[in-house]
Amino acid sequence: MATHSLQPTIDLRGAHTSLTAPRARLLQALATHGSISGAARAVGMSYKGAWDAIAALNAFMDEPLVTAETGGSGGGGARLTETGRRVLAFHQALSVVQQRLLGDFSEGATGNDLDRILNRLDNLMLKTSARNQYEGTVSTIQRGAVNAEVSLRLDGGDTLVAIITNRSVDDLGLAEGRSAVALVKSSFVVLAAADGLRTSARNALAGVVTACHEGAVNAEVELTLAGGQRLVATVTNQSVHTLGISVGMPLRALIKASHVILAVAV
């Protein structure tokens, strides 16, 4: 079974239409190019076909997925609404889940292969209080006298490194190629400028600020990492002002390896 040919479709029953993989690619291209004409060219779709697809998707909810300004033959400008971004993110999440679950599945799969897929699904359904939860694959395990350094490869290419005891490695049954979940509390994430800083933190993940919500004392800052994963950090309002944090700003998320908790389904 070729997983590249398997892509999710979201059935928008109320609108009598569907968010198919080609339409999801159109929305992604629109977010990148800022115009329907540019998005249509990027995905190999006619301008009329793109307009028709967007019109069908806009019937999904009271708030449209895309807002556009007509501009003659040039197509004008267009952007995803918040609803559009959330629906697209949901489709992308389904794609990640599907590829993660079926990545090793083939026509010759055995019962053990199916058990492994179901185990991955259990991992994805894990509920915790940690704001950051990432399912990935163990890429390396380096054991020391007491502790081990475990690297978890996330979808999109990012890697998280965790320091746990050898006993924990054995108790969790961790091995290279096994699926696991990394948990990181938002208060354990330190934000720093995108360059010009060297630290001892084992994990330094590049990202771009997508939201910043200030409270009475602390702020919640959301980043989109280079690999596409979402990361949340809780920092003081003073830190937000000192760093000049704003949407679109590149930052690095610093996480000590000892602050990364690993979990597996049981």
Residue pairs with C-beta under 8 A, 6 or more apart in sequence:
1 102
1 105
1 106
1 107
3 98
3 99
3 102
3 103
3 105
6 98
6 102
7 20
7 21
7 95
7 98
8 21
8 91
8 94
8 95
8 98
9 18
9 19
9 20
9 21
10 18
10 19
10 87
10 90
10 91
10 94
11 18
12 18
12 19
12 57
12 60
14 60
14 61
15 56
15 57
15 59
15 60
16 59
17 56
17 57
17 59
17 60
19 57
19 87
19 91
21 95
22 43
22 45
22 53
23 53
23 57
24 88
24 91
24 92
24 95
25 43
26 39
26 40
26 43
26 45
26 50
26 53
26 54
27 39
27 57
27 65
27 66
27 80
27 84
27 87
27 88
28 88
28 92
29 38
29 39
29 40
29 42
29 43
30 36
30 38
30 39
30 54
30 66
30 78
30 79
30 80
31 79
31 80
31 85
31 88
32 39
32 42
33 39
33 42
34 77
34 78
34 79
35 71
35 74
35 75
35 76
35 77
35 78
36 47
36 50
36 51
36 54
36 68
36 75
36 76
36 78
37 47
37 50
37 74
37 75
38 75
39 45
39 50
39 78
40 46
40 47
40 49
40 50
40 75
43 50
45 53
47 75
54 65
54 66
54 68
54 78
57 64
57 65
57 66
57 84
58 64
58 65
58 66
60 87
61 83
63 81
63 82
63 83
64 81
64 83
64 84
65 80
65 81
65 83
65 84
65 87
65 88
66 78
66 79
66 80
66 81
66 84
67 78
67 79
67 81
68 76
68 77
68 78
68 79
69 76
69 77
69 78
70 76
71 77
80 88
92 228
96 155
97 124
99 155
100 120
100 124
100 135
100 155
100 179
101 117
101 120
101 121
101 124
102 117
104 113
104 116
104 117
105 113
105 114
105 117
106 113
116 179
119 179
119 264
119 265
120 135
120 179
122 265
123 135
123 179
123 180
123 181
123 263
123 264
123 265
124 135
126 133
126 181
126 263
126 265
128 183
128 263
130 183
130 184
130 185
130 186
130 261
131 184
131 185
131 186
131 232
131 234
132 182
132 183
132 184
132 185
132 186
132 189
132 231
132 232
133 181
133 182
133 183
134 152
134 154
134 160
134 181
134 182
134 184
134 229
135 154
135 155
135 179
135 180
135 181
136 152
136 153
136 154
136 155
136 160
136 179
136 180
136 181
136 182
137 152
137 153
137 177
137 178
137 179
137 180
138 150
138 151
138 152
138 153
138 174
138 175
138 176
138 177
138 178
138 179
138 180
139 151
139 152
139 153
139 159
139 176
140 149
140 150
140 151
140 176
141 148
141 149
141 150
141 151
141 169
141 174
141 175
141 176
142 148
142 149
143 166
143 169
144 166
146 165
146 166
147 163
147 164
147 165
147 166
148 163
148 164
148 165
148 166
148 168
148 169
149 161
149 162
149 163
149 202
149 257
150 161
150 162
150 163
150 164
150 169
150 174
150 180
150 262
151 159
151 160
151 161
152 159
152 160
152 161
152 162
152 180
152 182
152 262
153 159
154 160
154 182
154 227
154 229
155 227
155 228
155 229
156 225
156 226
156 227
156 228
156 229
157 226
157 227
158 205
158 225
158 226
158 227
158 229
160 182
160 184
160 203
160 205
160 255
160 260
161 202
161 203
161 257
161 260
162 182
162 257
162 258
162 260
162 261
162 262
163 202
163 257
163 258
163 260
164 262
168 262
172 180
172 262
172 263
172 264
173 264
174 180
174 262
174 264
178 264
179 264
180 262
180 263
180 264
181 262
181 263
181 264
182 260
182 261
182 262
183 260
183 261
183 262
183 263
184 231
184 255
184 259
184 260
184 261
185 259
186 220
186 232
186 233
186 234
187 234
188 255
188 256
188 259
189 231
189 232
189 233
189 234
189 253
189 254
189 255
190 201
190 233
190 235
190 253
190 254
190 255
191 221
191 233
191 235
191 239
191 243
191 245
191 251
191 252
191 253
191 254
192 199
192 204
192 243
192 251
192 252
192 254
193 243
193 251
193 252
194 206
194 250
194 251
194 252
197 252
199 254
201 254
201 255
201 256
201 257
202 255
202 256
202 257
203 253
203 254
203 255
203 256
203 257
203 260
204 252
204 253
204 254
205 223
205 225
205 226
205 231
205 252
205 253
205 255
206 225
206 226
206 250
206 251
206 252
207 223
207 224
207 225
207 226
207 231
207 250
207 251
207 252
207 253
208 223
208 224
208 248
208 249
208 250
208 251
209 221
209 222
209 223
209 245
209 246
209 247
209 248
209 249
209 250
209 251
210 222
210 223
210 224
210 230
210 247
211 220
211 221
211 222
211 247
212 219
212 220
212 221
212 222
212 240
212 245
212 246
212 247
213 219
213 220
213 221
214 237
214 240
215 237
217 236
217 237
218 234
218 235
218 236
218 237
219 234
219 235
219 236
219 237
219 239
219 240
219 245
220 232
220 233
220 234
221 232
221 233
221 234
221 235
221 240
221 245
221 251
222 230
222 231
222 232
223 230
223 231
223 232
223 233
223 251
223 253
224 230
224 231
225 231
225 253
231 253
233 253
239 245
243 251
245 251
